Amino acid sequence: MVVGEAGAGKSAVAQELAVRRLESHDVVVLRAADIAGLNRVQLDAPLTVVLSAWTGRPGVVLIDGVDALRGAEDRAFLNRVVAHLHGSRWQIVATVRTFDARHNHDLQHAFAGQPLSDDPAQVDRRLVGVRHLVVGDLTDDELNIAITAPLALAALLRDAPAELRALLRNPFNLRLASRLVEPLAGGEQSTLLAVRSRVDLLEAYWDRRVHNHDRAARTALLTRMCRTMVSNRSLRIVEAEPTVVAVDGLALEAMLSEGVLSGDAGPLPSAPRILSFSHNILFDYAAAIYVLHDPLDQRRLLETFDADPSLPLVARPSLELLADLLWKHRAAGVFWPLCLALAASQHVLASLAFAARLLRLIHAVEDLDPLAPQPGRTDRAAGLLPEQELVRQLAGALRTPAVLADPAAAVVPIAALALRLAGNANTSYSDAALAADLLHGLQLRVPLSAGDLGSGDRGQAVASLLDGCRADPRRMERLAEAAARQLPHVIGTSAAARGAAGRLLDDAAALREWGGTVLIWLADAVVPAASVDPELARRIATAIVTFREVRDEQISLGGSAVVPMNTSRRQNAEFAVYQLGQAFDRLCSTDLRVAAEIFCVLAEDDASSWPTRGNWPISISGATGSLRYGRDFSMIDRDAGETMAHGLAAALVDARSIEAGPAIRVLVQQLQSAEAWAALMTAGDPVRLGLLLLPVLDSGALLAHPETHSAAATLLAAAAEHEPALAERLELAVAQAHALIDANGGAQRMKDALIGCLRAESITSVEFKTRLAELGPAGPPQALPRVRPIGEFGSWSTVDRLAERGIEFGAPLTTAARALDEALTAATSGGTDRSDAERTLSDRFTEADAVFARCQDLPADLELMLLRAAEVLARNPTATPGNALGERVLALLTDASNHPDAGKFL
């Protein structure tokens, strides 16, 4: 397939290919309408029979203008022709508009294969499994080479602003401009410099070529032609009544002369001519103004769709041009009433087309004001208001790259609308949900950076949404999650968002109701908050660490309506701590002091329940503290404690002294947990960490306390071995530790182990030397490591869970289920070899599907596992409706879509 947007020059490229193949190939050039539609070429036998019987050298069949076939039956016929000739001596080349290529699965199947080019500009990433070549617009260099003086168009290009120049890189637009500029005098050519869109060009073209003479007669003729073409689903008609009548003679010849229409005499010169527009885009425009537009009441378009429900799909290009025209002239007050009437109607395809087009048209902050709610608007008892429905469709279009590759120009008005909707969260759940949907779409397509246009409104919208949700925490929990999900993206740039986060932390009732639902996302907000508001970052982390979730009720996990999954509230809260641990390295890089404070909060959580035994003071210059027993860091949820300890230790040894010093003072003042100190001291390079923490070791408590003794002794020995010059200082630290061991009733073995950490030849203390002599040739003992619980874990699958419930089955089913479970885990784990994992998953899916089908009473857990695999494979380019895997995935997900939760809004 030769694929491209309307007017990109697909036909010219395909015809050039045909010319180049003439010397070595048999070449057949056909219009799509020649082999399908009402006016197809009459042959003695079907085309496929004729071509199959024609023997000889390799051949090329060029089928131009597939988009001209507006009827489903005609397109299906064409697809069958292409499929029938597959594998023959004939290579099929078809020109297709991008929209049709992307949405016609039969056509994709007929041209299955690999793209023809490795150049990303010539490949449509949505047609990965299709043999195609993308024809794009001309480059600036190509335009400069092609259009030079004395061509009249050269002067226009020379003076054209960037927006007009980009428009003229499309060959069809360039053709229109050339026809408009030629008859104009030099001064008049300047009027074309105001053109900014294809609609501007078409309107100017219509004024010069259609409305310049006998407007009423020409309009009447073109109207009848368009209506017949639409009704027949064909862009070619016979020059005959009732479409073309005798009085149309002058108008018809004028339109042929002006190049608006073209006429084909067919095989018999004396027979009635076959009429068509000279380009499909001209038909699209004519159908928009003569068939879809009603000058008296544009809402009659709904009646047209009532009479012909498939028209929005067949005439989609015309519908888009109508949207462009009405938007351009929206001051007339027609655009928005029609948009809302379509949104309120059953004509979803038409409304979606307008929403998608609207996304391309908006750019000014006020462009979407008509969709914004009045303050205090409440929800309708049943369904959405028309304005809300249109916003919902707009949000869906925003999330779809195929609708608009680069939505940057639409960010400002969408952000402004999201802010207005979010401001109504107190009174309208639907408005709040729509705001959340728009914010999610914006972040998905245009990730926020400081200083971006619309960033202020996006941050304020998140703040308003979060504040509004707190008015009714139980009802608004899912929306609170959606707002919290956006916090990490805006909290670093928006003071309003930081204020809302602070108010949430102050709202104990809302925080208690939502728990892990929002805390998971707040964990991701700690790092960006730390760069602008360290105190807020500390407060957020404190809330995450100290939150006590006692509810085990099940809540929704993620947003999949096809395969609903749940988790418990307790698991969510635990996962928030884990998320904080995962972000801790980045937090240390952002603000090491704040990271140290948060580490202390985690370590000191629930400190009131710890036993207090002995006296273990620690101190450094400018800070004093003490040690006591605490909880084992290895037992903190999901290894978050040890993850943070490793991150902090690594950051401390890599930091400059001016950054490490304040962090160490925080640890001395706030960190009492001996277990946390032990975890910190075992998490980094012993030499570098020992030298860094030497001022803390000097006080002796870390060396003497039973929980920190082993880790501190390791640092002491590493420092003594690598820095002989520190021998005297280290010996004094050991003496201080001995005193604390004696004062707290410690064992002699601990004292001996510390002496063994020193370099024997550097010891000056008579007491230490005497003790070494008493210990004899064996020397001092090693410091005993901390006693820690060790857990061993093995894989735990769905099959194991079923067996635990007493559900068992035969070996083939067990083997297939385990293999599918492992492949699904690998494909969804986020690893770097995802493509290989998905290939394995497709094999295991096919195998398990066959085995499961033979099971009469398949457990629901296994059905769900198969559905989850199908959901993953649905995003894989190799699973298309044209192959067995794609068909099976589609069938499973289609059946699952009848689930009660399917399609629920947020």
N, C-alpha and C positions, 0 to 999 in steps of 0.2 A: 504494500500500500504506500502511495505517496500521500502523506498526511500534512495538513496545514490549516491555518485559519482561513476564513473566507477572504478571497482576493489576494492570497499570498503568492499565487503564480504556480499552483500545482499542475495545471494543465500544460503550461509552457514547459515545465521541467519534464513531464511525462512525454510530451511530443518531441522534445529534444532527444530523449532516450530512444524513442522509436526511430527517428531519423538516423541516429548513429548505428542502430542495429540493422538498417536496411541492407547493407552490403553482405552481412553474414547470416541473417535470419529472415524468415518469412514474417511479415509484420501485418497485423490486422488492427485498425484503429476504429473503435466504436464509441458512441456515446452510450451512457447507461440506459438512456431512454430508448436506444435502438433495440435493446434486447429485453426490456421490461416496460410495462406501462401500456397505455391504450394505443399508442402510436408506434409500437415496436416494428422493426423491419420484418417484412413477410418473407420467409424462406420456405423452400420446398421440404425441408426437414428441420427438426430442432437444432439450434446452434451447436449444442454439444455433439450431436451426431455429425454435423457437417465438419466441425473441427477435428473430431476423432478420426473421421474417414480421410482427412486430408493428410497424406504422408509427405515426407520430405525432410529438409534440414530443420534445425531448431527454430522455433517460432515464438513471437511475442504477440500477445493480445492486450492492447491498451484499452481499458474501459474508463472513459472520462466522465466525471460528474456524477458519482454515486449519490451525492447529497441531493441531486435533482429528483431522485425517486422518493416521493413523500409518502407512498403507501406501503404498509407493512407487507402485503402480499408481493409487491414488486421487489422489495428488498430481499425477501425470502427467496424469490425466484433467482435473483442475481447471486445470492450466496450459494444456491444449489449449482449454478453454472460454474462458479469458481471451484467449488468442491469437486465437481465431476471431472474437471480438467486437471486436477492435481495429479502429478506423476506422469502426465503426458509430455509430449515434446513442446507443449505450449507453456511459456512463462506468462503468468497473468500479472498485469500492472494496472492498478485501479487508483484513481484519485478520489480522496475522501476528506471531507472536513473533519477537523479534530474532534468536534462534539460527536459526530456520528461514529468515528473510529473508536472513541472511548466507550460508547454506550451500546454498540451493536455487537453483542457477544457472538452471534452467528458469523458475522463478518470477521471478527477476531479469530474464530476457530478456522475459518476458511483460509486465512493467511497466517496460520500458526508458524512460528519459527523464531529465529533470532533477528534483532534489528540489523539493518544493513551497514550501519556506521558506528564507529567507536567515538565519534565526536558528540559530546553531550548536547550540543546545540541542534543536532540532527536526530536526536532520539527522544521520544516521549516516554518518560519513566513509568507512565501508567499503561504502556503497551509493551511491557517487558517480554512477554511471550508471543509477540506478533512481529512478523517480518515486515518492517516498515522503514520509511525514511521521512523525516520531518523537513518540510520546506518552510523556512522562516522568512521574515521580511528582509529587504535589502540592507546591506551595511552602508554606513556613511561613505566609505570608499567606493563601493559599487555605485552608489547614487551619484557621486561626483564624477565618476568616469562616464556614466551613461548620459547624464544631463549636462551638456556644455553649450556655450554660445555657438551659433546664434539662435539656438532653441529658445523660444519665449519662456519656457519653464525654467531656464537657467537663472533668469533674473529673479523669478519668484523664490527659487531655492536659495539664492544668494542672500536675500533679505529675510527669509523665513525664520521666525523664532524657533527655539528648540522643540517646542510642542508640535508645531506644524511640520517641522522637518521630520520628526519621528513618525508622524501620521503618513507622510508621503513616502516613507520607506516601504509601505505596503504597495505592491504593484497595482492593485485595483484602484486604490486611492490616487496613486500617481497618474493612472490613466484618466480618471475623472478630472483631476487638476489640469492635465495637459489639454483636455477638450474645453475646459472652461477658460484657460488663459490665452489660447491661440487667437480668438476673435476680439480680444479686449485690447484697447489702447493702453499705452504705458501707464497713464494715470489711473485707469480703471483697474489695472492688475493689483493695485494696492488693496482693493477691497478683499481680495482672497487672503491677504495676510492676517485677517481676523479669524480665519477658519481654525478651529481647534479640535474638531471631531469628524468622524465619518458622516454623522448626521448633518453637520454643517455643509459638508461637501455635497451630499445627496440633495439637500434642499436647494443649494445653489445650482446644481446640475438640473434639477427639475424645473427651476425657474427659467433657466436658459434654454432647455431642450423640450420641455413639455408645455409649460405655461406661457411661453413666449408668443404663441399664436393659437387662436381657436381653442382656448382652454376647455370650454364646456364639452366640445365634441371629443377631444382627446381624453379627457377625464372619463367620459361615459364609456368610450371604447376600452380603456385600460381597466376600468372597474369591472366590466363584464368579463374581460379576459381573466382577470385575477380570480374572480369568483368561480369561473369554470375550472380553472387550474386547481384551485383549492378543492372544489367539489370532486374533480376527477383524480385528485392526488397525482397530478402530472404537470410538469412545467412546459409541456408542448400541447398545442391545440390545433385543430384544423380550421383554416380560414373559411368558416361556413356559419350560417345562421343556426341558432339564434345569437351566438356569441358575436359574430361579425356580420353586420348587415350592410346593405347597399350604401346607405348614407355614411358609412364609416370610411369610404374610399379615400377621401382626402386625408383624414386623420391617420389612417393606417399607413399610407404612403409617407406621411410626414414623420411618423414615429420610426419607420424603417430608415428613412433618410437621416434622421437625427441620431441614429445608432441606439435608440432606446430598445427597439425590437429588432429581431432578425427573422428572416423568412427562408424556408428550405423548400425548394421545388419538389423534392422527393424523386422517385424513379421515373415519374411521368411529368414532363415539363408543363403539360397543359392541365394537369390535375390541380385541385386547390392546394394552396401552400400550407406548410406546417409552420406555425408561428410560435415564437418563444421570445422571452426577454434576452437581450444580448449578453447579459450576465445574470447569474442566479441572485446576486445581491440586489440588482435592480428589481427583480421580482419580489424579493423579500421586502424592499422598501415600498413598492407599489401595493403589496398585500397589506402592509401595515396601515397605509393611509386610505386605501380604498375598501378593504374588507374588515379590518379590525377596528378602525377608528370611526366613530359616529360623531360628527360635528355638533349635533344637537344634544345628545345624551350619551356620553362615553360609557355609561354603565350598561347600555344595551349590549355591550360586549359579552356580558354574562348570558344573555339570551342566545347569543351566537354559540357560545360554548355549550349551553343546554341542548341546543339542536345538534351539535357536533362535538361530543365530549372529547374526542381524540385530537381535535384541532390544536390545542396548546402544544402537543407533542409534534404534530406534523408541521405546524407553522411556528416553531420555536424561534427561528431567526427573525421572523417578522414581529413576533411578540417582543423580542428584545429591542428591535428598532423602534417599536411603538413606545416602549418604556423610555428609551433615549429621547425621543421626540417630545413626549409629555413632560419629561424632566427639564428639558431645555426651555420649554414654554410653561413651566409650572406656575408662573405668575398668573396664568389664566385660571388657576384653581381647579384643574382637572386631575392632575397626577395623583394627589393623595386620596381624594374620594374613590378613585378607581382602585388604587392599591388596597384600601381598606375594604371595599366591596368584594374584591377577589379573595382577600384573607378571610372574610366572613362566609364565603361561599364554599361549595363542594368542589370547586375547580382548583384542587391543590397544585396540579402541575403548572397552571397559569400563575398562581400566586407565588410559587417557588421561583418561576422564571423572573417575575418582577423583583422578588427579594434578591436573587442573585445579581440581577442587573443593577439594582439599587446600590449594592455593595461596591460596584465599579464606578458609580457616578458621584458618590458623596466625597467631600473633601473639606468643606468648611464646618466650623464648630456648630453652627446652627442648622445644618442640613437635615438633621433628624429630629428637630424640635417638635414637629407634628406628632411624633410617636411618644413623646415624653408625657408622663401622667401629671394631672393636676395634683397638688399636695393633698393628701388625705383620701385619695381614690381607694375604694375598697374593691375586693374581688367579686366577680359575678358568681352567682350561685352555682351555675353549671357552665363549664368551659371557659375559654379565654375571651376577652374582648378582642375585636378586630385588630386594634393597635397592638395588643399583646401577642396575638397570633403572628402578625407580621414581624414583630421583633424576634419571636421564637424562630421563624424561618430565616431571618437575617443572621441570627446566631449560628444556625446550622450551616448556612452558606459560608460564614466567616471561618468555620473550622475545616472547610473543605478546600484544599489547595487547587483542585481542578476547577473550582469556580473562579478563583482569583489567585494567581501565582504570587503576587506581591501586594498584600493589603495595606501597605504602609500609609498610603494616601487616605485610607478610611479610618485610621486610628483615632484622629482627633474627634470627629463627630460621634463615633461609637463610644469613646470614653466619656464624652459629655452626656450621651444618652444613658450609659450605665450609671453615672453619678445621679442623674435625675430619678432613675428607677430605684436605686439603692436608698435614696432619701425618702422613699415611700415605704420602706420595709416595715415600719411600725404598723401600717394599716393594710398592706397587701402582700400576701405570701407570693403571689404570682409575679408581682413587680420585683420583689427581692430575688426570686429564683431567676428571672430574666436577667437581672443585673449580674448575678453570679455567672450565668451562662455566657454573657458577653465578656466579662472579665477573664473567664477561663479561655474563651476563644482568642482574645487579644494576646494573652500570655503564650498560648500555644503557637500562634502564628507570628507574633511580633514581640519577642521577649523584651521586657522592660529594662532600660538602662537609664542612668541618671541623665537628666537634661533632655530626654526624648520629648517630642511633642505629645501632648496628652498625658504625660506622666503625672502631673498634678491632679487631674481629674481621676485617673486610675487609682492613685493612692487614696484620695478623698472618698471615692466610691467604696473601696474596701473598708475604710473606716466607718462610713455610714452604714454599710451592710452589717458589719460586726456589732456596731452599737444597736442597730435595729433588732438584731436577733436576740439581744439580751432582754428585750421587752417581754418575750415569751419563750424562755429557754427550751422548754420541753417540745413545743411545736416547731421551733425553728432550728432544731439541732442539725439537720442535714445541710441547711443553708449556712449555719455557723461553720460547719466543716468546710464548705465551699469558700467562705470568706477567709478562714484561717489558712486554707491552701494557698491563697494569694499573698498572705502576709510576708513570706520570705522574699518575695519579689519587690515589694513596695516599702518595707519597713526601713530600709537603708536610705531611701530617697524622699520619703513622705513623713513630715512631722505629724500630719493628721493620722496616718496609720500607726505611728508610734504612740500617739495619744490614745487611740482606740485599744491598742494592745495593753497599755497601762490600765485603762478603765476595766478591761476584761479581767486583769489580774486582781483588781480591787473588788470585783463582783463575785463573792464567794458562792452565791447561789447558782449563778450561771456556770461557773467553773466546776462546781460539784455535779451539776446536771450533765455537762458535756464530757468532762473527764478527758480520756485519751482521744476522743473524737477530734478535739482541737489541739491537744497537747502534742500529738504527733507532728503537726505542721508548725506549731510554735517552736519545736526543737530545731527545725530548719531555719527558723528566723533568728536564732541566737547569734550566729556569726555576723550576718549583715547588720544586726542591731548593735553589736559590740563596736563596730567601726564608727558609729555616730553617737551612741548613747550606752556606754558601758554599764551604767546602773540598771537600765531596762533589760539589757542582756542578762545581767546577774539575777534580776527578779524573775525573768522568764524561766531561766534554768532552775532556780530555786523552786518555782511552782511545779515544774516537771518532776524534780527529784523528790519533793516532799509530798506530792499528791498521793493520797491513800484511796485506792479503788477497792471497794468491798463487794461491788456488784458483779455477778457472773452472767448476767443476762446477755443473750445473743443480739448483735446488731449487724447491720449490713456492712460488708467489706467491699470497698471499691464501687464502681459504677456499672457493672455488667448486668443488664436486664435479661440477657439471653441465658446466662449461667449465673444465677444469684449465688453469692458466697457470703458466709457470716463469720464473725469472730466474736469473742467475748469482750466486755468492757475492761475486764482485768488485763486481758492480753493487749488491748490497745494502750493502756496506761504503761504497761511494761515495755511495749515497743517504743513509746515516746522516750524512755530513758535510753534505750538502745540507739535511737536516732541521735540523741544528744551525744552519745559516745562516738558515733560514726563521724560527727561533725567536729569532734574535739581537736583534731589536728589543725583544721582550718581556723578554729577559734584561737588556738595557741599562736598561730601565725599572725592573727589580727590583733589580739591584745593578750599578752602573756599574763599580765596581772589579773585580768578578769578571769582568764582560764584557771588560774590558781585558786581564785575565790570560789569558782564553781566546783572545782575539785574538792575543796574543803566542805562545801555544802553537801555534796554527795557523800563524802566520808563521814560527816558529822550528823547525818540524818538519823533521827531517833536516838541521839546520844544520851538522852535521859535514862534509857534502859540499860546502859552499859555499867558493868561493875567498876568501882573505884578502889584500886589496891595499890598501895605504895605511893612514893613521891618521886616523880621523874621530870625534873625541870630541864627545859632547853632554852637556850638564848643565843642571840647574835647581836651585833651592834644595832641598836635601834628597835629590837623586838624581843619579847620574852613569851614563853608559853610552857606547856607541859604535855606529857604523854599519859594516856590511859588506854585500857583495852577497848576495842571496838569490834564491829562485825567484819567477818572475813570478806575481803574484796572479791575473792574468786566466786563468791556466792551471790553477788549482785546480779540482777536480771540481765540475761543475755550477754554476759561478760562485759557489761558497760564499764564497770569499775576498773578492770585491768586494761581495757582499751584506753580509758582516760589516763591511767597511770603511765602507760607506755607513751602516749602522745605528749603528756606534760614533761616526762623525763627527757624525751628526744628534743623537745623545744628548749628546755632549760640548757642543755649542754651545747646547743647550736646558737643560743642567743648571745648577744653582746652583754657584757657585765652590767651596763646601764639598764638593760631590760630584765636580766635575770635577777638582779639584786632585789627590786621591789617584790617580785614574785616569791622569792625565798622568804622575805620578811612576812608576807601574807601567810605562807605555810607555817612558819614558826608561831605566829600569833593565833592562827585560826584552826590549824590541823592538830587535833589531840589524838586522833585514832592511830594507835601504834600499828595496826594492821594496814592502814592506808600508807603510812610512812614506809613500811616494809615493801608494799607493792611498788611504791615509787622507786625505792632504791634497787629493786631487782629488775627494773624495766629498761635500763640503759647500759651504756658502756661503763664498766666498773671504774676504770681509770678516770675518765673525764667526769663522770658523775661524782666519784669520790672527791676529786679536787674541788668541784663546784660546791659540794655540801660540806667541805671540811670545816667551815665556821660553825656549822650545826653539830658536827661530830665532836668539836672541841669541848662542848658542854658535857659529853659523856653519856647522856641519857639514851641516845639511839644505840650506842654500843652496849648499854647495860640492860635495857628492857628485854624481857624474854621474847617478845614478839618481833622486835627489830634487831635483836642481837646478831643473828646469822647474816642478814642482808648488810648491816652496817659493818660487820667484821670483814665481809668480802670487799667492801669499798676501802676499808682501812688497809687491808693486805695489798690491794692493787696500788694504792697511793704510796705505801712504803716501798714496794718493789720498783716502781717507776720514778719516784722522786726521792732519792736518798737525802737530799738537803732538808727534807721535812722531818727527819728522824726525831729530832728533839720535840717538835710540836706534836707529833703523833704519840710519842711516849707520854706526854702530859695528858693527852686525851684519854689514853688507856688508864692512867692513874686516876683520872676523874671518874671514869666508868667503874673502876674497882671500888671506889668509895660509895658510889650509888648501889652497886651490887651488894655490898656489905650492909648498907643502910636499909635495904629492902629485903634482906634475907635470901639473897641469891646464892647460887651454887658456886663452889670453888672452880668447877670445870669451866664455867663461863669466863672466869678471870684468867685461867690458864690459856684458854683458846685465844683471848685477846693478846696476851703476851706473845703467842705464837704467830700473830699477824705481823709483828715488828721484825725488822732485820736484826738478827741476833748480834752481829758484830757492831751495831750502832747503839745498842742499849747501854745507858749510863746508870740506871737505877740499881742500887745495891739489892733492893728487895726483889726486883725482877730477875737479876742475875742469879740470886740465891735460889729462887723458885725454879729457874731453868736447870740449875744443877740438881735440885731435888727430883725433877722429872726424869733425869737420866738420859740415856742415849735415845730412847723413844721420842723424847721431846713432848711439847704441848699437844693436846688433842685438837682436832678440827672443830670448828663451830658447827653445832648440830643444826641442820636445816629446820625450818618451821614445819610442823606437822600440819598437813593440809588434806582435806578430803579430795579424792580423785573419783571422777565419774567416767564410766566408759559407755559410749553410745554406739548403737548400730542403726542401720537404716530401718525406718518404720513406714510401711506402706499402707495403702487402703486395704490390701488383702489381710495384713496383720490386724488392722482395726476391725475388720469383719470377723476374723477368727476369734478375736477377743470377745465378740458378741455371740459366739457360738455358730457363726455362719461359715460353713466350709463347702468346697466344691472340688471337682476333679483336677487332675494335673494340667490338662491343656488350658483350662480357664485360668487357673492360678498363674501359670507361666506367662500367658498373654497379658493378664492384668498387671503383674509385677513389671514386665517389660514396658508396657505403656506408661505406668506410673513413673518409672525411672526416666523414660524419654521425655515425658511431660515436665518433670522437675528440671531436667537439664535445659530444656528449651525455654523455660520461664525464669531461670535463675539469674539472668542478666550477665552471663559470661561472655567472653570475647568470641567464642566459637559458636555463636547462635545459629548461623546458617547451617553448619554441620549438624547441630542438634535438631534443627527443624527437619532436615532431610531424614534423620533417624526417626524422628517422631512420625513422619508421614508413613514410613514403613511399618512401625509398630502400631500405628492407628489402623492401617489396612488389615494387619494380621488380627488385632484384637477385635475389630468390627466383625470380621468373619466368624471368629470363635464365639463372641458374645451373641451373634445372631442365632446360634444353635442352642443357646441356653433358654429353656422355657421360662424360668423364673429368675431373671437377672436382677440382682440387688440394685436398688436405686443408687447406691454409692458408685457402682461401676458405670451405670448410665451417665451419671454426672461427670465421671472422669473422662468418658468418651466425648461428652459434650465440651468439656474444657479443652480437650485436645483439638476438637473441631474448631473451636473459637480461635485458638492459636493458629491453626492451619489456614483459616479464612483470610488471614493477613499475608499469607505466603503467596508470592506471584505464581508459583507453580500449580497452585490449586485454583483452577478456573472452571467455570461452568461447562467448558468444552471437553474436560477430561474426566475420567472415572473418579479420581480423588476429589476434584472440585464439585462434581455432581453429588457425591455422597456427603461432603461437608455441608453443602447447601441444603440438602434434604434434612439432615439432622438439625441444623440451626433453624430452618423454617418450621419444623415441628416444635422445637423448643420455644419459638417466639410466641406460642400460645400460652406460655406460662403466665400466671396472674400478674407477675411483676414486670413483664415485658413492656417496654415503652414508657414506663413511669417517668415523670419529669423530676429530675434530681432526686 
